[in-house]
Amino acid sequence: GWATGAIIGGLIASQLPQALRMPLYVAACAGLAAGHMATPFVALLVGAVMMQILFGFCRALGGVVAQSSLMTIVPRHFMGRTQSAMAILTTVVQLLMSVALGWVTEGAGLVAGYALLALLYTGATVSAIRARQLLP
């Protein structure tokens, strides 16, 4: 499911006009937040697969838009360094979040773990809204 959504999201994101990129980025972050809040309550396999397709789509769309937006504001001679720094930073954040989510889920339950993940995506949504306001 996730891979199907990611392929579709990546293909669509690469063809989006600039005017639609940031609004869809905000929508993708919001979709991830809402979807992760609902995930523990999905009872049917078909529903879980559809949610994974949505998550893959939103992550691919968000990743392409965020990365391409970042590269438009970075001077050309810093692009490689910026890409490397972002790759390292996001890997470290993913590792820390994996441990934190595992700890919360183990101690407080599955719903609490997904709520923390939804909170993370809510923060991303707020940041995306703010970034959208800062763009010319």
N, C-alpha and C positions, 0 to 999 in steps of 0.2 A: 503494500500500500504506500509506504513512505516514498519508496523509489519512484513509483509511478507519479505521485504528486510532485516530487522534486524535479523530475524530467520535464513535466508540463510547466511547472512554475519557472524553471530556468529558461525554457524556450520562450515563454510569454514575456518574461522580464527583459530578455535581451532585445525584444522588439518594441517595447513600450516607448511612447514619446515622452520627452522630459517632463512635460506638464502633468502627466499621470503618475510618474514614479513615486514621488513623496506621498501623495494621498493613498496610493495603494500600499506603500510601505507601512503607513500608520494602520491601515485596515488589516494588513497581514499580522502585525504585532498584536492588534486587538483580537483578531481571530484566534491566534495562538493562546492568548490569555483566557479568553472565554472557553475555548475548546479544552484546555487543560483543567479548567475548573469542572467541566462536565464529564471528563473522561472516566473517573471512578464509578460513575453511575450508568455507564453504557453496559447493557446486559446482553446484547446480541452481537455475534461475530461480525455480521455485515455492518453494523453501526461502528464497531471498532475499526474495521478496515477503512470505511469512509472517512473516519476521523484521522486516521494515519495518512490517507491521501491528502486531506486538507492540511495537515501539519507539514507534510513534505512540500506541498505547494507553497505554503506561507513561508517556510524557512528558505526555500530556494529563491522565491521572489524577494524576500527581505535581504538575503545575503547578496544577491546580485545588485540590488538597488543601493544598499549600504556601501558595498565595496566600490561600486562605480562612482557614487557620490563622493566618497572619501578621496578617490583618485583624481576627481576634477578639482579639488581644492589644494592638493599637494603639488608642489613644484616638481617638474619632470625628473630632476636629478635626485629627488628624495623618494620617488615612487617605490623602488626596490626595497629600500630601508623601511619605509612605512609599511609595505606589505609584509615584510619579515617580522617587524615589531608587532603588527596586529595579529599575525598568525601565532606568535609566541604568547601574547597577552590572552587571546581567546582560548588557547589550549589550557593555559593556567586557570582561567576562570571556569572552563568546563570541568577540569579536574576538581577544583574546590567545590563547585556546585554539585558534582556527583557525590562527593563525600558528605556534604551538608544535606542533600536530599535523602541519601541513604540513611543517615543518622536520624533525621526527622521522621522519615517513614517507618524506620524500625521502632522508634520510641513512641511515636504518636499515631501511627497508622497511615494507611494508603491515602485517605482523603486529605490528611494534613500535608503529606508529601506533594501531592498534586496541587494543593492550595499554595504551597510555597513556590512551586514552579509557575503557577498562574500569577502570583505576585511578582515574580521576576519578569514575566512578559508584560505585566501591567506597567512596571517601571520602564520597560523598553518602549511601550506605547507612549507614555508621557514624554520620554526623551525624544521620540520621533516627532511628536506634536511640536515640541519646543524647537527641534532642529528645523522643522518645516517653517516655523515662524521666522527663523533667523536667515533663511535663504532669501536672496534678492528676488 
